[in-house]
Structure formats: structure tokens, C-alpha cells
Amino acid sequence: MTNNETWLIVEDDPVFSSLLLRRLTKKGITAVHAEDSFEALQLANKYRPQKVLLDLKLAEESGLALLPELLSLLPEVKVLILTGYASISTAVTAIKMGAYNYLPKPASTEEIIAALSQDDSKQPEFKPLSPEELEWEHLHKVLAENQGNISATARELGMHRRTLQRKLAKKRAPRS
């Protein structure tokens, strides 16, 4: 897949964003990365991307707050909302606000490309995360907020440290 499109990735997770940048580049897609709303608007103005991958939660910001600004600046842009905290209500809100599509994390590069495809028949259907996936995501989010400190995370979650360690040791179930 080689084209002359530019994609903007608005994501505050440096590991996820660098992995996504590499994978899109391998697919022949030019992409730039912003970590926050301010940088996203600067890059959007400079590169005029055709497609935007927008994280729903950017540190202390909401990606939904940035969505109208991006659409105002680039009326024809296709915005894909990506989130580790998928819910029907946020999906509906994002689409009503003008997002082109909405995907829960983790999403493969192929799912992301398909979700932004002009061929609507290729768009994956929205699948909410299972309770196990939601728990796994939440545990890892709180762990990251505590800089990997198991004891502090267990205290914050109100669970025993060993219970948390057992849950964290489990591999995340692959999405079907």
C-alpha cells in the first residue's frame, strides 16, 4: 500500500505510538506523531493530514475536546478514535461529534487501516471489551500511573499485592 497521504497520530503513549509509526511506515503510509493537543494542532496545520488517529485519553486531556478543533481546521479529515477504555456511550459521542470511526485498543495495524478505509465494507464492527479485557487494561493503566510500583497500585485498587501480581502475570487474551 503506497500512497501520498499523511496521517497524524495523536497518542501520549510513546511505546504504542512509535510501534504504530513503524508499522504504518512499513505499509507505505507517511505519519507524524503528536503527544498532546497543542502539538497535534501545530502538526495538523503544517502537514494537513488526511487521516488522524486520536487517542481518547491524552494524559489529563480528552481527545474528544480536540476533535472539533481538528475538524474545524481540516473539514475533510477522517478521524479514528482509539481507546483502551472503549464503551458504547463514548463511541456514540465520538461519532456524533464527527469522528469517522472508533476502535478499542489494542487494534492491529490492519484494523486501523480498515477502520479508516474509504470502503465501508472493510470497516470492522465495534466490539466492546470483555470484562476480563477491561480489568486487564485498568490494572495496567493504574500500574503505569504508579510507575510500576505493585504495592502502591494494590493499595490504590484496594486489593492484596499478591492478588494483583497474579492478575498482572496473566497474558492478555487475544481479541477475536
Phi, psi and omega in degrees: 000105177240132179210178180251023177282153172242134178248144175249125177255118178250100189209131181268355178270108185296327181291310180298316183293320180291323177297314180296318177302314179298315183293320178293320178299319178297334178272003178084018181257129176278127182222147174237159187234137173233144181263344181212176183298316182301309180295324180299315180293323177298312181292324179297319179292322182285313188262344181049058184296152177271335182222143181230132171258115187241118176290138181292324181241112179249097183050249180263003182258163173253132176298331179295332177290330180279333185307308181298326179294318178296316181292329177290318180288320183231082186301333183266000185291144174261120182250125175254121177273126175246137179208146173274356183235060184291140173209157179299318184296318179289328177296314180297315179301313182299316181293318178297329180280351176118001177296144180285323182201174187212129179225139172280148172275150357281144177234138179285163178300320180296319178296320180294314179297316179297322181294336178256008181290149176286340179275101184298339179289341180271353184289129178290149177283151180289125178239111178297152178292146176287163177304323179294318179293320178298317179297314181302313179299315183295316179301315182289328177295312181294322177299317178296321178296334179261022178051039176079006181280108183297314183298314180295321179295315180299317177299314181296324180274351180070038178227163179291144182302317181294324177297315178298317180299319178297316180294321180290332181287340180289142176283146177289134179292136178292147179286138179270000000 
